[in-house]
Amino acid sequence: MISIVIPSFNREHYIAETLQSLIRQTYNDWECIIVDDGSTDDTETVIKRYIDSDSRFHFYKRPSKMLKGANSCRNFGFSKSKGEFIKFLDSDDLLTPDCLEKQVAILKSNQNIKVCFSYGRYFNDSTKNLEEFWSRNKDYSDYLLGHITNQIRWAVSDPLWRKSFFTEVPFTEGLMNSQEWLMHGEALLKLKKEEIYNLQETFTLIRRGNERMSSVRTSFYYRNQRTSRILLMKDVLKKRPASLLSQFQLLKQIFIFTYWVFKTKWGKTEVR
């Protein structure tokens, strides 16, 4: 079984389309664990319709003792999951109908493979037309270096993981952005190349037109970016080897994001 974990917060206008994309999957052996982060709109009402009609959907509220944020919701959902495989899906993104079938086939074909990566593409929320790829290059000789330098990247919804790969909860709680970047970086430090299958197909459709935290570049945003790089560098130094070039690029980014922390703190906010 595949466990799909979705954090939600005030998504009454989007989450139904996300859940419908799961119902349309050609692979049916899955459970969906939705963890709400304290929504104040009718998100829960929308989700309840799906729970009442399909037993594969499960709904939880983030325990009050846990930090607010998508990372806490993902980790809590991870702790509740029962599947052999796990996928983290954002509450406003969609999966193509063949996503689960094709990715799980790769993981079932070889027990040594720990993750099957795939790729994402934007779609326009108003027209539903597909736009440019969220991903950049779809392959790179050194996945860790490519990830650090942003030459190759994956959205949080792109990979399908073998759950047993994670010996502890996957996400660092308290980070409000760059969380999937850190999680993927930490995973790439541990993964051997033969444990990665890079399926160069597009399965994640990323909504454009919906406001995201990453569209506003504040000092707070850059602090999170810097923190994620510092945490990954600590892992490099303490646990896992990485090339000198990867270490140099991490240090370079730490200094760059430190610069932007102070520039946006005392100057103008960037909007992208």
KOLDO-65563 format. One line per 4 residues: number of its first residue (from 1); their letters; for each residue x, y, z of N, C-alpha, C. Coordinates in nm, 2 decimals. Each point is the difference from the previous one (the first is absolute). Last residue first. Example, Ala and Ser with C-alpha at 12.3 -4.5 7.8 and 13.67 -1.06 7.14 Angstrom:
2) sa) 1.28:-0.22:0.71:0.09:0.11:0.00:-0.08:0.11:0.08; 0.03:-0.57:-0.01:-0.09:0.12:0.00:0.09:0.12:0.00
END
This chain:
272) rvet) 0.82:3.76:-0.60:0.03:-0.07:-0.13:-0.12:-0.09:-0.04; 0.19:0.44:0.34:-0.11:-0.08:-0.03:0.03:-0.07:-0.14; 0.28:0.26:0.44:-0.01:-0.05:-0.14:-0.12:-0.08:-0.02; 0.11:0.42:0.36:-0.03:-0.14:-0.02:0.00:-0.04:-0.15
268) kgwk) 0.31:0.41:0.22:-0.13:-0.04:-0.06:-0.02:-0.15:0.00; 0.34:0.20:0.36:-0.04:0.05:-0.13:-0.14:-0.04:-0.04; 0.24:-0.15:0.40:0.01:0.15:0.00:-0.04:0.07:-0.13; -0.03:-0.48:0.06:-0.04:0.05:0.13:0.00:0.15:0.00
264) tkfv) 0.16:-0.23:-0.38:-0.15:0.01:0.01:-0.05:0.04:0.13; 0.47:-0.05:-0.05:-0.05:0.09:-0.11:-0.15:0.02:0.01; 0.21:-0.32:0.28:0.02:0.14:0.05:-0.05:0.10:-0.10; -0.02:-0.46:-0.11:-0.07:0.02:0.13:0.00:0.14:0.04
260) wytf) 0.26:-0.14:-0.37:-0.14:0.03:-0.03:-0.09:0.02:0.12; 0.46:-0.14:0.04:-0.01:0.14:-0.06:-0.14:0.04:-0.02; 0.07:-0.44:0.14:0.02:0.10:0.11:0.00:0.14:-0.05; -0.02:-0.34:-0.32:-0.13:0.02:0.07:0.01:0.08:0.13
256) ifiq) 0.40:-0.10:-0.25:-0.10:0.08:-0.08:-0.13:0.02:0.07; 0.33:-0.27:0.21:0.04:0.14:0.00:-0.10:0.09:-0.08; -0.07:-0.47:0.00:-0.02:0.05:0.14:0.04:0.15:0.00; 0.09:-0.23:-0.39:-0.14:0.03:0.01:-0.03:0.05:0.14
252) kllq) 0.44:-0.14:-0.09:-0.04:0.11:-0.08:-0.14:0.04:0.02; 0.14:-0.39:0.20:0.06:0.12:0.07:-0.04:0.12:-0.08; -0.11:-0.40:-0.21:-0.08:0.02:0.12:0.04:0.13:0.08; 0.26:-0.15:-0.37:-0.13:0.06:-0.04:-0.09:0.03:0.11
248) fqsl) 0.41:-0.22:0.09:0.02:0.14:-0.04:-0.13:0.06:-0.04; -0.01:-0.45:0.09:0.01:0.07:0.12:0.03:0.15:-0.03; -0.03:-0.29:-0.36:-0.13:0.01:0.06:0.01:0.08:0.13; 0.40:-0.10:-0.22:-0.08:0.10:-0.08:-0.14:0.02:0.06
244) lsap) 0.29:-0.33:0.18:0.04:0.13:0.04:-0.08:0.11:-0.08; -0.24:-0.47:0.08:0.12:0.05:-0.08:0.03:0.14:0.06; -0.22:-0.33:0.33:-0.04:0.06:-0.12:0.12:0.06:-0.06; -0.15:-0.37:0.43:0.09:0.07:-0.08:-0.07:0.07:-0.12
240) rkkl) -0.22:-0.10:0.50:0.02:-0.05:-0.14:0.10:0.08:-0.08; -0.11:0.08:0.49:-0.05:-0.13:-0.03:0.05:-0.06:-0.14; 0.12:0.45:0.21:-0.02:-0.10:0.11:-0.02:-0.14:-0.05; 0.04:0.39:-0.30:0.12:-0.01:0.08:0.00:-0.11:0.11
236) vdkm) -0.38:0.08:-0.29:0.12:-0.04:-0.08:0.12:-0.02:0.09; -0.39:0.16:0.20:-0.01:-0.14:-0.04:0.12:-0.05:-0.08; -0.04:0.46:0.10:0.03:-0.08:0.12:0.00:-0.15:-0.02; -0.14:0.28:-0.36:0.15:0.01:0.02:0.04:-0.08:0.13
232) llir) -0.46:0.06:-0.08:0.06:-0.10:-0.10:0.15:0.00:0.02; -0.22:0.32:0.25:-0.04:-0.13:0.05:0.06:-0.11:-0.09; 0.04:0.45:-0.14:0.09:-0.02:0.12:-0.03:-0.15:0.05; -0.27:0.15:-0.35:0.13:-0.02:-0.05:0.10:-0.03:0.12
228) strq) -0.45:0.12:0.10:0.00:-0.13:-0.07:0.14:-0.04:-0.05; -0.07:0.43:0.19:0.00:-0.10:0.10:0.01:-0.14:-0.06; -0.04:0.38:-0.28:0.13:-0.01:0.05:0.01:-0.12:0.11; -0.42:0.11:-0.19:0.09:-0.06:-0.11:0.14:-0.02:0.06
224) nryy) -0.31:0.21:0.28:-0.03:-0.14:-0.02:0.09:-0.07:-0.10; 0.03:0.46:0.05:0.05:-0.06:0.12:-0.02:-0.15:-0.01; -0.19:0.28:-0.33:0.15:-0.03:-0.02:0.06:-0.06:0.12; -0.46:0.12:0.02:0.02:-0.10:-0.10:0.15:-0.04:-0.02
220) fstr) -0.11:0.36:0.29:-0.04:-0.13:0.06:0.02:-0.11:-0.10; 0.06:0.44:-0.15:0.11:-0.04:0.08:-0.03:-0.14:0.07; -0.27:0.06:-0.44:0.02:0.09:0.12:0.13:-0.05:0.07; -0.28:-0.08:-0.47:0.13:-0.02:0.05:0.02:0.10:0.11
216) vssm) -0.43:-0.26:-0.26:0.04:0.12:0.07:0.13:-0.02:0.07; -0.21:-0.35:-0.23:-0.01:0.10:-0.10:0.04:0.14:0.06; -0.03:-0.43:0.24:0.13:0.02:-0.07:-0.01:0.11:-0.11; -0.38:-0.14:0.27:0.10:0.07:0.08:0.12:0.03:-0.08
212) reng) -0.45:-0.04:-0.27:0.09:-0.09:0.07:0.10:0.08:0.08; -0.50:0.04:-0.30:0.10:0.06:0.08:0.08:-0.10:0.08; -0.24:-0.10:-0.47:-0.03:-0.01:0.14:0.12:0.06:0.08; 0.03:-0.04:-0.46:-0.11:0.10:0.02:-0.05:0.00:0.14
208) rril) 0.21:-0.44:-0.23:0.05:0.14:-0.02:-0.12:0.09:0.02; 0.12:-0.54:0.13:-0.10:0.10:-0.02:0.07:0.14:-0.01; 0.19:-0.50:-0.13:0.01:0.10:0.11:-0.08:0.12:-0.03; 0.05:-0.56:-0.11:-0.05:0.13:-0.07:-0.01:0.10:0.12
204) tfte) 0.28:-0.50:-0.09:-0.06:0.10:0.09:-0.04:0.13:-0.08; 0.20:-0.38:-0.21:-0.11:-0.05:0.06:-0.07:0.10:0.10; 0.39:-0.10:-0.43:-0.07:0.11:0.08:-0.13:-0.05:0.06; 0.50:-0.26:-0.14:-0.14:0.03:-0.04:-0.06:0.10:0.09
200) qlny) 0.45:-0.27:0.00:-0.01:0.13:-0.06:-0.14:0.03:-0.07; 0.23:-0.30:0.42:-0.10:-0.02:-0.11:-0.03:0.14:-0.06; 0.40:-0.22:0.31:-0.05:0.13:-0.05:-0.09:-0.02:-0.12; 0.18:-0.29:0.45:-0.05:-0.01:-0.14:-0.06:0.13:-0.04
196) ieek) 0.36:-0.19:0.41:-0.08:0.10:-0.06:-0.04:-0.04:-0.14; 0.31:-0.24:0.27:-0.13:-0.01:0.08:-0.10:0.11:-0.05; 0.46:-0.05:-0.17:-0.08:-0.12:-0.04:-0.14:-0.01:0.08; 0.32:0.34:0.11:-0.05:0.03:-0.13:-0.09:-0.12:-0.05
192) klkl) 0.03:0.08:0.52:0.10:-0.03:-0.10:-0.07:0.01:-0.13; -0.14:0.27:0.46:-0.03:-0.09:-0.11:0.13:-0.03:-0.08; -0.02:0.32:0.37:0.00:-0.14:0.05:-0.01:-0.10:-0.12; 0.00:0.48:-0.07:0.12:-0.03:0.07:0.01:-0.15:0.04
188) laeg) -0.39:0.17:-0.19:0.10:-0.02:-0.10:0.14:-0.03:0.06; -0.37:0.12:0.28:-0.02:-0.13:-0.06:0.11:-0.04:-0.10; -0.02:0.43:0.19:0.04:-0.10:0.10:-0.01:-0.14:-0.05; -0.15:0.35:-0.28:0.15:0.01:0.02:0.04:-0.11:0.10
184) hmlw) -0.46:0.06:-0.07:0.06:-0.07:-0.11:0.15:0.00:0.01; -0.23:0.23:0.33:-0.03:-0.14:0.01:0.06:-0.08:-0.12; 0.03:0.47:0.01:0.09:-0.06:0.10:-0.03:-0.15:0.01; -0.27:0.25:-0.30:0.14:0.01:-0.04:0.09:-0.07:0.10
180) eqsn) -0.45:0.05:0.10:0.02:-0.11:-0.09:0.15:0.00:-0.05; -0.13:0.36:0.27:0.00:-0.13:0.08:0.02:-0.12:-0.09; -0.02:0.50:-0.08:0.12:-0.08:-0.03:0.00:-0.13:0.07; -0.31:0.35:0.23:0.02:-0.02:-0.14:0.14:-0.07:-0.01
176) mlge) -0.17:0.06:0.42:-0.12:0.05:-0.07:0.01:0.00:-0.15; 0.22:-0.26:0.47:0.03:0.06:-0.13:-0.13:0.03:-0.07; -0.02:-0.24:0.40:0.04:0.14:0.03:0.04:0.08:-0.13; 0.05:-0.54:0.05:-0.11:0.09:0.04:0.05:0.13:0.04
172) tfpv) 0.18:-0.39:-0.34:0.05:0.09:0.11:-0.11:0.09:0.03; -0.06:-0.50:-0.24:0.00:0.14:-0.01:0.05:0.08:0.12; -0.06:-0.50:-0.06:0.07:0.05:-0.11:0.03:0.15:0.00; -0.03:-0.38:0.41:-0.09:0.08:-0.08:0.07:0.08:-0.10
168) etff) 0.25:-0.44:0.11:-0.06:0.10:0.09:-0.09:0.09:-0.08; 0.22:-0.35:-0.21:0.02:-0.05:0.13:-0.05:0.09:0.11; -0.09:-0.10:-0.55:0.00:0.10:0.10:0.01:-0.06:0.14; -0.03:-0.27:-0.39:0.12:0.08:-0.02:0.01:0.10:0.12
164) skrw) -0.38:-0.29:-0.07:0.10:-0.05:0.09:0.13:0.08:-0.02; -0.38:0.08:-0.28:-0.01:0.06:0.14:0.11:-0.05:0.09; 0.02:0.09:-0.53:-0.02:-0.12:0.08:0.01:0.04:0.15; -0.15:0.36:-0.38:0.10:-0.06:0.08:-0.04:-0.14:0.06
160) lpds) -0.09:0.38:-0.43:-0.07:-0.10:0.08:0.11:-0.08:0.08; -0.01:0.54:-0.22:0.05:-0.13:0.03:-0.10:-0.10:0.06; -0.13:0.47:-0.12:0.06:-0.08:-0.11:0.05:-0.14:0.03; -0.19:0.38:0.28:-0.09:-0.10:-0.05:0.06:-0.09:-0.10
156) vawr) 0.23:0.38:0.19:-0.02:-0.10:0.10:-0.09:-0.11:-0.04; 0.29:0.23:-0.37:-0.10:0.05:0.09:-0.02:-0.11:0.10; 0.47:0.05:-0.26:-0.13:-0.07:0.01:-0.09:0.07:0.09; 0.48:0.09:-0.33:-0.08:0.02:0.12:-0.13:-0.08:-0.01
152) iqnt) 0.53:0.16:-0.22:-0.11:-0.10:-0.01:-0.08:0.01:0.13; 0.32:0.32:-0.06:0.00:-0.05:-0.14:-0.10:-0.11:-0.02; 0.13:0.25:0.41:-0.12:0.02:-0.06:0.00:-0.03:-0.15; 0.34:-0.06:0.36:0.02:0.11:-0.10:-0.13:0.03:-0.07
148) ihgl) 0.01:-0.36:0.31:0.05:0.12:0.07:0.01:0.12:-0.09; -0.11:-0.42:-0.20:-0.11:0.05:0.09:0.04:0.13:0.07; 0.32:-0.22:-0.27:-0.11:0.06:-0.08:-0.11:0.06:0.08; 0.34:-0.25:0.22:0.05:0.13:-0.05:-0.11:0.07:-0.08
144) lyds) -0.11:-0.43:0.14:0.01:0.09:0.11:0.05:0.14:-0.04; -0.03:-0.35:-0.33:-0.13:0.05:0.05:0.01:0.10:0.11; 0.33:-0.12:-0.41:0.01:0.00:0.15:-0.13:0.06:0.06; 0.01:-0.04:-0.46:0.10:-0.11:0.03:0.02:-0.02:0.15
140) ydkn) -0.47:0.16:-0.24:0.13:0.06:0.04:0.09:-0.10:0.05; -0.53:0.12:-0.24:0.10:-0.10:0.04:0.13:0.08:0.03; -0.40:0.21:-0.13:-0.06:-0.12:0.04:0.10:-0.10:0.04; -0.01:0.57:0.00:0.05:-0.12:-0.06:-0.06:-0.12:0.06
136) rswf) -0.26:0.34:0.17:0.09:0.05:-0.10:0.05:-0.12:-0.08; -0.50:0.06:0.26:0.14:-0.06:0.00:0.09:0.07:-0.10; -0.45:0.10:0.01:0.05:0.05:0.12:0.15:-0.05:0.02; -0.24:0.09:-0.48:0.03:-0.10:0.09:0.05:0.07:0.13
132) eeln) -0.35:0.26:-0.32:0.14:-0.05:0.00:0.02:-0.11:0.11; -0.50:0.03:-0.13:0.10:0.11:-0.03:0.14:-0.06:0.01; -0.56:-0.16:-0.08:0.13:-0.03:0.05:0.10:0.11:-0.04; -0.54:0.08:0.08:0.10:-0.03:-0.10:0.14:-0.03:0.07
128) ktsd) -0.43:0.15:0.20:0.04:-0.14:0.01:0.10:-0.05:-0.10; -0.21:0.45:0.11:-0.02:-0.06:-0.13:0.02:-0.15:0.01; 0.05:0.26:0.40:-0.11:0.05:-0.06:-0.04:-0.07:-0.13; 0.39:-0.10:0.26:-0.12:-0.03:0.08:-0.13:0.05:-0.06
124) nfyr) 0.47:-0.18:-0.23:-0.07:0.13:0.03:-0.13:-0.03:0.07; 0.46:-0.31:0.02:-0.12:0.02:-0.08:-0.07:0.12:0.05; 0.53:-0.25:0.01:-0.10:0.10:0.04:-0.13:-0.02:-0.08; 0.36:-0.40:0.12:-0.03:0.10:-0.10:-0.11:0.09:0.05
120) gysf) 0.39:-0.42:0.17:-0.12:0.08:0.01:-0.01:0.11:-0.11; 0.24:-0.54:0.10:0.02:0.15:-0.02:-0.14:0.07:0.00; 0.27:-0.47:0.23:-0.07:0.04:-0.12:0.00:0.15:0.00; 0.25:-0.46:0.28:-0.03:0.14:-0.02:-0.08:0.02:-0.13
116) cvki) 0.07:-0.40:0.37:-0.02:0.02:-0.14:-0.03:0.15:-0.02; 0.27:-0.32:0.40:-0.09:0.11:-0.04:-0.01:0.00:-0.15; 0.23:-0.35:0.23:-0.06:0.07:0.12:-0.10:0.11:-0.04; 0.23:-0.49:-0.22:-0.03:0.14:-0.03:-0.08:0.06:0.12
112) nqns) 0.14:-0.46:-0.02:0.11:0.09:0.04:-0.04:0.15:-0.03; -0.28:-0.38:-0.12:-0.01:0.03:0.15:0.11:0.10:0.04; -0.26:-0.07:-0.48:0.14:-0.01:0.06:-0.01:0.05:0.14; -0.39:-0.02:-0.26:0.08:-0.07:-0.10:0.14:-0.03:0.06
108) klia) -0.35:0.28:0.21:-0.02:-0.15:0.01:0.09:-0.08:-0.08; 0.02:0.47:-0.03:0.04:-0.04:0.13:-0.02:-0.15:0.03; -0.15:0.19:-0.41:0.14:0.01:0.01:0.05:-0.05:0.13; -0.46:0.03:-0.07:0.06:-0.11:-0.08:0.15:0.00:0.01
104) vqke) -0.24:0.36:0.20:0.00:-0.12:0.08:0.05:-0.12:-0.08; -0.06:0.41:-0.23:0.11:0.01:0.10:0.01:-0.13:0.09; -0.34:0.03:-0.34:0.13:0.00:-0.06:0.11:0.00:0.10; -0.45:0.04:0.15:0.02:-0.13:-0.07:0.14:-0.01:-0.06
100) lcdp) -0.15:0.41:0.20:0.02:-0.10:0.10:0.04:-0.14:-0.07; -0.12:0.37:-0.29:0.12:0.03:0.09:0.03:-0.12:0.09; -0.35:0.09:-0.36:0.09:-0.12:0.00:0.11:0.02:0.09; -0.35:0.34:-0.05:-0.06:-0.12:0.03:0.10:-0.12:0.01
96) tlld) 0.17:0.49:0.12:-0.06:-0.05:-0.12:-0.05:-0.15:0.03; 0.02:0.39:0.38:0.08:-0.11:-0.06:-0.07:-0.05:-0.13; 0.00:0.50:0.30:-0.07:-0.11:-0.06:0.10:-0.11:-0.05; -0.04:0.45:0.39:0.06:-0.06:-0.12:-0.08:-0.12:-0.04
92) dsdl) -0.06:0.27:0.40:-0.06:0.07:-0.11:0.06:-0.05:-0.13; 0.12:-0.16:0.44:-0.15:0.00:0.00:-0.06:0.07:-0.12; 0.48:-0.29:0.02:-0.05:0.13:0.05:-0.15:0.01:-0.03; 0.30:-0.45:0.10:-0.07:0.07:-0.11:-0.05:0.13:0.06
88) fkif) 0.35:-0.46:0.08:-0.05:0.13:0.06:-0.06:0.08:-0.11; 0.08:-0.56:0.06:0.01:0.12:-0.08:-0.05:0.12:0.07; 0.18:-0.56:0.08:-0.06:0.12:0.04:0.02:0.12:-0.09; -0.02:-0.60:0.09:0.06:0.12:-0.07:-0.07:0.12:0.04
84) egks) -0.12:-0.40:0.20:0.14:-0.03:-0.03:0.07:0.11:-0.07; -0.44:0.10:0.33:0.04:-0.06:-0.13:0.15:-0.03:-0.01; -0.28:0.22:0.35:0.01:-0.15:0.01:0.05:-0.06:-0.12; -0.02:0.51:0.31:0.00:-0.07:-0.13:0.02:-0.15:0.02
80) ksfg) 0.02:0.37:0.33:-0.13:-0.07:-0.01:0.00:-0.09:-0.12; 0.37:0.28:0.09:-0.01:-0.09:0.11:-0.13:-0.08:0.00; 0.08:0.33:-0.33:0.09:-0.10:-0.02:-0.01:-0.11:0.11; -0.24:0.40:0.04:-0.06:-0.09:-0.10:0.09:-0.12:-0.03
76) fnrc) 0.17:0.34:0.27:-0.11:-0.07:0.08:-0.07:-0.10:-0.10; 0.33:0.27:-0.19:0.06:-0.10:0.10:-0.10:-0.07:0.07; -0.14:0.35:-0.28:0.05:-0.11:-0.08:0.06:-0.11:0.09; -0.16:0.39:0.20:-0.11:-0.07:-0.05:0.05:-0.12:-0.08
72) snag) 0.32:0.30:0.16:-0.06:-0.07:0.11:-0.11:-0.09:-0.05; 0.18:0.29:-0.32:0.10:-0.10:0.04:-0.06:-0.09:0.11; -0.24:0.39:-0.15:-0.01:-0.12:-0.08:0.09:-0.11:0.04; -0.16:0.35:0.37:0.08:0.00:-0.12:-0.02:-0.13:-0.08
68) klmk) 0.00:0.16:0.56:-0.08:0.03:-0.12:0.08:-0.01:-0.13; 0.13:-0.29:0.44:0.02:0.13:-0.06:-0.10:0.02:-0.12; -0.13:-0.34:0.40:0.10:0.01:-0.11:0.00:0.14:-0.05; -0.30:-0.14:0.34:0.13:0.00:0.06:0.11:0.01:-0.11
64) sprk) -0.47:-0.04:-0.10:0.03:0.14:0.05:0.14:0.00:0.06; -0.16:-0.34:-0.40:0.00:0.01:0.15:0.05:0.14:0.04; -0.23:-0.08:-0.48:0.13:0.01:0.06:-0.01:0.01:0.16; -0.39:-0.24:-0.27:0.04:0.14:0.02:0.14:-0.01:0.07
60) yfhf) -0.25:-0.36:-0.36:0.05:0.03:0.13:0.02:0.15:0.01; -0.23:-0.41:-0.35:0.02:0.14:0.04:0.04:0.01:0.14; -0.04:-0.36:-0.46:0.01:0.01:0.14:0.03:0.15:0.04; -0.16:-0.36:-0.45:0.03:0.14:0.05:-0.01:0.00:0.15
56) rsds) -0.12:-0.38:-0.26:0.15:0.01:-0.01:0.04:0.14:0.05; -0.46:-0.16:-0.04:0.07:-0.04:0.13:0.15:0.02:-0.01; -0.43:0.25:-0.24:0.12:-0.08:-0.04:0.08:-0.03:0.12; -0.40:0.27:0.01:-0.03:-0.08:-0.12:0.11:-0.09:-0.03
52) diyr) 0.01:0.31:0.38:-0.13:-0.07:0.01:-0.02:-0.10:-0.12; 0.38:0.29:0.01:0.01:-0.10:0.10:-0.13:-0.09:0.01; 0.00:0.38:-0.28:0.09:-0.11:-0.06:0.01:-0.11:0.10; -0.23:0.38:0.14:-0.07:-0.06:-0.11:0.07:-0.12:-0.06
48) kivt) 0.21:0.28:0.32:-0.09:-0.10:0.06:-0.08:-0.07:-0.10; 0.29:0.37:-0.11:0.07:-0.13:0.02:-0.09:-0.11:0.05; -0.16:0.44:-0.04:0.03:-0.05:-0.14:0.06:-0.14:0.02; -0.07:0.24:0.39:-0.13:-0.04:-0.06:0.02:-0.07:-0.13
44) etdd) 0.37:0.20:0.22:-0.04:-0.13:0.06:-0.13:-0.05:-0.06; 0.16:0.43:-0.14:0.09:-0.11:-0.05:-0.05:-0.14:0.06; -0.17:0.49:0.04:-0.08:-0.13:-0.01:0.08:-0.12:-0.06; 0.24:0.42:0.28:-0.11:0.00:-0.10:-0.07:-0.14:0.00
40) tsgd) 0.38:0.11:0.27:-0.11:0.08:0.05:-0.11:0.01:-0.10; 0.44:-0.36:0.13:-0.07:0.08:-0.10:-0.12:0.07:0.07; 0.40:-0.29:0.16:-0.07:0.10:0.07:-0.08:0.09:-0.09; 0.27:-0.36:-0.15:0.09:0.08:0.08:-0.08:0.11:0.07
36) dvii) -0.09:-0.54:-0.21:-0.04:0.15:-0.01:0.08:0.08:0.11; 0.06:-0.48:-0.29:0.02:0.06:0.13:-0.02:0.15:-0.01; -0.11:-0.50:-0.28:-0.01:0.15:-0.01:0.02:0.05:0.15; 0.09:-0.47:-0.31:0.00:0.05:0.14:0.01:0.16:-0.01
32) cewd) -0.12:-0.46:-0.33:0.03:0.15:0.00:-0.02:0.05:0.15; 0.11:-0.50:-0.28:-0.08:0.07:0.11:0.05:0.14:-0.01; 0.00:-0.45:-0.37:0.06:0.12:0.07:-0.09:0.04:0.11; -0.01:-0.32:-0.44:0.04:-0.04:0.14:0.07:0.11:0.07
28) nytq) -0.16:0.00:-0.47:-0.10:0.03:0.10:0.03:-0.04:0.14; 0.18:0.18:-0.52:0.04:-0.09:0.10:-0.08:0.03:0.12; -0.07:0.26:-0.37:-0.01:-0.14:-0.05:0.05:-0.10:0.09; -0.21:0.50:0.13:0.12:-0.08:-0.02:-0.03:-0.14:-0.06
24) rils) -0.31:0.37:0.14:0.02:-0.03:-0.14:0.13:-0.08:-0.02; -0.11:0.17:0.43:-0.11:-0.10:-0.04:0.02:-0.04:-0.14; 0.28:0.33:0.16:0.04:-0.13:0.06:-0.11:-0.10:-0.04; -0.06:0.45:-0.13:0.11:-0.06:-0.08:0.05:-0.13:0.06
20) qlte) -0.34:0.24:0.23:-0.05:-0.06:-0.13:0.11:-0.06:-0.08; 0.12:0.26:0.38:-0.05:-0.14:0.04:-0.06:-0.07:-0.12; 0.14:0.44:-0.07:0.12:-0.08:0.03:-0.05:-0.14:0.04; -0.33:0.32:-0.08:0.07:-0.03:-0.12:0.12:-0.09:0.02
16) aiyh) -0.22:0.17:0.38:-0.08:-0.09:-0.07:0.06:-0.05:-0.13; 0.20:0.35:0.26:0.03:-0.14:0.04:-0.09:-0.10:-0.07; -0.02:0.50:-0.05:0.10:-0.07:-0.08:0.00:-0.15:0.03; -0.26:0.36:0.23:-0.03:0.02:-0.14:0.09:-0.09:-0.09
12) ernf) 0.02:0.00:0.49:-0.13:-0.04:-0.05:-0.02:0.01:-0.15; 0.39:0.06:0.34:0.01:-0.05:-0.14:-0.14:-0.04:-0.06; 0.25:0.15:0.46:-0.09:0.09:-0.08:0.01:-0.03:-0.15; 0.32:-0.30:0.21:-0.03:0.12:0.07:-0.08:0.10:-0.09
8) spiv) 0.24:-0.55:0.04:-0.10:0.09:-0.06:-0.01:0.12:0.10; 0.33:-0.46:-0.17:-0.03:0.10:0.10:-0.09:0.10:-0.05; 0.09:-0.53:-0.14:-0.03:0.13:-0.04:-0.02:0.09:0.12; 0.20:-0.52:-0.18:-0.02:0.09:0.11:-0.02:0.14:-0.05
4) isim) -0.04:-0.55:-0.15:0.01:0.14:-0.06:-0.03:0.10:0.11; 0.15:-0.56:-0.07:-0.06:0.11:0.09:0.04:0.13:-0.06; -0.04:-0.52:-0.21:0.06:0.13:-0.01:-0.07:0.09:0.10; 0.05:-0.57:-0.03:-0.08:0.12:0.00:0.09:0.13:0.00
END
